[in-house]
Amino acid sequence: FSTDGLHPSDVGQALVANEFIKVINDSFGASIPLVDLAEIVGINFGVSPVKPAQPLDMNELNFGITSDEIQTFFSPLR
Protein backbone atom coordinates (compact mmCIF):
# COMPACT_ATOMS: atom_id res chain seq x y z
CA PHE A 1 0.00 0.00 0.00
CA SER A 2 1.00 3.61 -0.41
CA THR A 3 2.02 5.90 2.41
CA ASP A 4 -1.61 6.74 3.23
CA GLY A 5 -2.21 3.09 4.15
CA LEU A 6 -5.37 2.96 2.06
CA HIS A 7 -4.55 3.09 -1.63
CA PRO A 8 -2.38 0.61 -3.53
CA SER A 9 1.15 1.71 -4.26
CA ASP A 10 2.48 1.74 -7.82
CA VAL A 11 3.46 -1.90 -7.45
CA GLY A 12 0.08 -2.72 -5.92
CA GLN A 13 -1.69 -1.09 -8.85
CA ALA A 14 0.49 -3.08 -11.25
CA LEU A 15 -0.46 -6.31 -9.44
CA VAL A 16 -4.16 -5.46 -9.72
CA ALA A 17 -3.72 -4.53 -13.38
CA ASN A 18 -2.06 -7.88 -14.04
CA GLU A 19 -5.04 -9.71 -12.55
CA PHE A 20 -7.41 -7.77 -14.82
CA ILE A 21 -5.16 -8.50 -17.80
CA LYS A 22 -5.14 -12.24 -16.99
CA VAL A 23 -8.94 -12.34 -16.87
CA ILE A 24 -9.26 -10.39 -20.12
CA ASN A 25 -6.71 -12.62 -21.84
CA ASP A 26 -8.41 -15.82 -20.60
CA SER A 27 -11.96 -14.64 -21.27
CA PHE A 28 -11.47 -13.07 -24.68
CA GLY A 29 -8.42 -14.84 -26.06
CA ALA A 30 -6.48 -11.59 -25.95
CA SER A 31 -2.72 -11.42 -25.66
CA ILE A 32 -2.23 -8.29 -23.61
CA PRO A 33 1.22 -8.44 -22.00
CA LEU A 34 1.40 -8.32 -18.22
CA VAL A 35 2.90 -5.31 -16.50
CA ASP A 36 6.59 -5.90 -15.82
CA LEU A 37 6.81 -5.49 -12.05
CA ALA A 38 10.60 -5.21 -12.20
CA GLU A 39 10.23 -2.05 -14.28
CA ILE A 40 7.64 -0.58 -11.91
CA VAL A 41 9.83 -1.13 -8.85
CA GLY A 42 12.64 0.88 -10.44
CA ILE A 43 10.49 3.90 -11.35
CA ASN A 44 10.52 6.93 -9.08
CA PHE A 45 7.20 8.68 -9.56
CA GLY A 46 8.34 11.65 -7.50
CA VAL A 47 6.14 10.89 -4.53
CA SER A 48 7.50 12.65 -1.50
CA PRO A 49 7.44 10.73 1.76
CA VAL A 50 4.79 11.56 4.30
CA LYS A 51 6.13 13.62 7.16
CA PRO A 52 5.52 12.12 10.58
CA ALA A 53 2.78 13.73 12.62
CA GLN A 54 3.89 16.42 15.04
CA PRO A 55 2.13 17.46 18.24
CA LEU A 56 -0.11 20.48 17.77
CA ASP A 57 1.22 23.61 19.47
CA MET A 58 -1.86 25.58 20.49
CA ASN A 59 0.29 28.69 20.97
CA GLU A 60 1.03 28.70 17.24
CA LEU A 61 -2.57 28.01 16.23
CA ASN A 62 -4.18 31.39 16.78
CA PHE A 63 -5.15 32.50 13.26
CA GLY A 64 -4.26 36.07 14.20
CA ILE A 65 -6.73 36.16 17.08
CA THR A 66 -5.51 37.34 20.45
CA SER A 67 -6.14 35.34 23.59
CA ASP A 68 -8.32 38.22 24.89
CA GLU A 69 -10.52 37.95 21.79
CA ILE A 70 -10.82 34.21 22.28
CA GLN A 71 -11.81 34.65 25.94
CA THR A 72 -14.37 37.32 24.97
CA PHE A 73 -15.84 35.04 22.32
CA PHE A 74 -16.19 32.06 24.67
CA SER A 75 -17.20 33.99 27.81
CA PRO A 76 -20.98 33.64 27.14
CA LEU A 77 -20.52 29.86 27.15
CA ARG A 78 -19.18 29.80 30.71
Sequence and secondary structure as in RCSB ss.txt:
>XXXX:A:sequence
FSTDGLHPSDVGQALVANEFIKVINDSFGASIPLVDLAEIVGINFGVSPVKPAQPLDMNELNFGITSDEIQTFFS
PLR
>XXXX:A:secstr
  TTSSS  HHHHHHHHHHHHHHHHHHH        HHHHHT               TTT  TT  HHHHHHHHG
GG 
